[in-house]
Structures are given as C-alpha cells and as structure tokens.
Amino acid sequence: MEYDTPLFFHVMQYAAAADRDVIDMVSGNPDWEPPGALRDGLREYADADANAFQYPPSDGLQELREEIASRRNVDVGRVIVTNGAGEANYLAMARALERGAGSELLLTDPVYPYYPGKAGMLDADVTLVPTKRDGHLDVAAFREAASEATAAIVVNSPNNPTGAVYDAETMRALAAVAEANDALLVSDEVYDHFDFSGEFTSALSLSSPNCVVTNAYSKSMAITGFRVGYAVFPPALVEAAKTRHMLVNVTGSRPAQTAVLRALRETDPSYYEASRELLRERIDAFTDALDDAGAEYTTPEGAFYVLAKFEGFPGTLSNVERLVDEAGVAGMPGDTFGTAHEDWIRFALVTPRATEAAERLADYF
Ligand SMILES: Cc1ncc(COP(=O)(O)O)c(C=O)c1O
C-alpha cells in the first residue's frame, strides 16, 4: 500500500508556502488552552521515578480505565485506552470485520475521510449511505442498505464535517438495524463535548450488545498531540480488540494518560462550557459573514466545522488553492468528504481569526 499524503497536509503546506498571510481553517486542532490540571500533571510527571517512564499496561493505566468506566457507567473490562479516537475506530472496524459476519462497512456520505481510508486498508467493501441535506441520517436508507453482508455501521455524532447531531431515536434505530443484521454499530463520539443542540445521545446509553463506542480527549481537552482515546467494546468482543491493540502498539503513552487522568479528575465542567461558548460565538460570527458573502452553509448543531457553498465557485482543490492565494483563507475541498458536498468547502472554526476569515470571504465573493 502506497503512502498517500492526506489531502489536509497538502492544503496546509500549500497555505504555509503562500506569498501572503493565510488564515488556516483546515485542521481540526483546537486553538484554546488545555485544562490547567493537565499542565500540572505533565509538570509533576517530569520529576517522577524512572519506573514511571516504563510501559503502562497495554490496555491503559488501570486508574484511567476505571475513571472512564465509572464516568461511562460500564464495566472496566470493556474499556481499552487507545492512541486517540483514530486507533479506537480502527480497532472497532477491524473487530467488526474479523467476526466473520460480513465484509461490508456502511458509512455516511458526507463521511469523515479516515473511515473509508481504514476500510480500504482492512479490505472491506464500503457502501456510502447518503445523509439528508442537513446532515441528519435517513435511517430508512440504512435499513435498506444493511444486509447479512454488513459487518458494521460507522457513524459520528456530533459530525465532522456536517455538524449534525443524531438524536436518541436515530441512535436507537441505527442500533436496531445493526442488531437485525448481526452487525456492529460503531459510534465515534469524539466531539461529544461540543453539542450545542442538547440532542446528543451516546450509543452507550442504548445498552445494545452490538455497539462499540469510540472517543478521545483530543478535542475536548484540546490535546490532539497527546494521543489518548478509548474504545468501549461489548464484553464478548473486547479481548480480541485488546490483542490487536497490543500487537500493533504494545501500549500507549504513560505520561499522556497520567496527565489526562489528572485533568479528568480536577477539571470543572465550566472548562468545557467555556469552549462551547467560544465556538458558539465563532459560529454565529462566521455564518453572519457567510451571509454577506452570499454563501449557502451548514449551521453546526455540534463539533466545529462549517460547510459552505459559493455560487459559481465549486470547492475543488484548485479553487481551494485559489482561495488561499486570492482571499487568504484555507479550507478543505468538499470532495474529501465523499460525494454529497463535492461543491462545498469545509472550514474548521478552531482559529481565533474565524471572523476575520469570513470577512475576507465576504470581500472576495
Ligand atoms: C470524526 C473524527 N474521528 C476521529 C478523529 C481522530 O481523533 P484522534 O485525534 O483522537 O485520533 C477525528 C479528528 O479530526 C475526527 O474528526
């Protein structure tokens, strides 16, 4: 398999090499501070005994797994600490495929591009199920698409790139489709702290034996570089997933897990509320300016991405590059996310310059 440079690296490099000031709205790296307790945990770690610099248990620090299990109200044996939600998604998809209950993954269109990427690496057949125009799921379309060939349905709520949040009824219906077809429902909940709608429903609340939940602290604690996430598997499926995690990674990072544990215990809910509030304000200001630019756009119910469509300016890679050169704003081409929003451009609102970027877009268009 050839190494394929992810498109977002390409766009970021193009923007960095541009001959002008460019506002980067490509990557999903939060631009705000991590919790103070996380920094404290790291500082303290630097002076720990040398034995604290050695392998943690493969499935994660026991105390961290217990903290996650008690917060998520699941048995600790079901929790694997992973290298971010990315690894958790890989483990879940691989586990679904190796069960011998189908070789197909049902994904949404628009889709987070690493899902089809992983599916390809795992030799799975991919079926993209179109979402509704507003990014919400058409459960009937999933019901129709699912069959005994389906190994898993993989969804993400709050969603990247559409910003849709799937409500309890949708999640229940998806789990029922998975159960009826002896498939897994893989629910990637990495943006769970960024729900502005109040509708977010974790698949863990469904108590379905067919659900795998994946998550991470990458976004909620603004630490995409730490690589601490987790997967919660059904009891019957967890052991083989632990084995795969161990054989691929040996284990995860002990300092990062220790700092996250401290931050989990000591961070006040107001920390998370403050980042939601910051994003709410940015979304309002950004979408107001998109109105001035005459654009059609999605208003996120969660996560921190806006898809925008500019009349007569399809969101191709060459137009995205033109926008870098001529407007000083970098976004992601819509066709990165499947076929449904090919003409659109995705903007990540994790920059303090989001409003300025939207004003540049308004001037340009
Ligand atoms: C939907 C989704 N899942 C997973 C990830 C990867 O998360 P992590 O950095 O924790 O691996 C991202 C990152 O942008 C994402 O948008």
The ligand as a MOL file (V3000), in Angstrom:
LIG
                    3D

  0  0  0     0  0            999 V3000
M  V30 BEGIN CTAB
M  V30 COUNTS 16 16 0 0 0
M  V30 BEGIN ATOM
M  V30 1 C -14.7680 12.1850 13.3680 0
M  V30 2 C -13.3730 12.0580 13.8520 0
M  V30 3 N -12.9760 10.8940 14.3970 0
M  V30 4 C -11.7200 10.7240 14.8330 0
M  V30 5 C -10.7950 11.7480 14.7390 0
M  V30 6 C -9.4000 11.4810 15.2150 0
M  V30 7 O -9.3440 11.6930 16.5900 0
M  V30 8 P -7.9870 11.4560 17.3800 0
M  V30 9 O -7.1180 12.6380 17.1100 0
M  V30 10 O -8.3970 11.3470 18.8070 0
M  V30 11 O -7.3780 10.2050 16.8520 0
M  V30 12 C -11.1590 12.9810 14.1960 0
M  V30 13 C -10.1810 14.0730 14.0660 0
M  V30 14 O -10.3870 15.0910 13.4840 0
M  V30 15 C -12.4790 13.1330 13.7420 0
M  V30 16 O -12.8970 14.2860 13.1880 0
M  V30 END ATOM
M  V30 BEGIN BOND
M  V30 1 1 1 2
M  V30 2 1 2 3
M  V30 3 2 2 15
M  V30 4 2 3 4
M  V30 5 1 4 5
M  V30 6 1 5 6
M  V30 7 2 5 12
M  V30 8 1 6 7
M  V30 9 1 7 8
M  V30 10 2 8 9
M  V30 11 1 8 10
M  V30 12 1 8 11
M  V30 13 1 12 13
M  V30 14 1 12 15
M  V30 15 2 13 14
M  V30 16 1 15 16
M  V30 END BOND
M  V30 END CTAB
M  END
